[in-house]
């Protein structure tokens, strides 16, 4: 029997999900003392911000296709 694929769309946009992830990672890092775990959460927050910037740049109308 073939299993059907879940074709529902996310409620939030990618930009909103990335921003939410970044805020949650920063909030969790604030609660931790200095150390490896806090450093890893802050790195994930920076990665989320970078992904958000890339997504914003790639979805912009000013982006020209290669010629």
Secondary structure, DSSP 8 states (H G I E B T S, - for coil): ----------SS-HHHHHHHHHHHHHHHHHTS-SSHHHHHHHHHHHHHHHHHHHHHHHT-TT-----
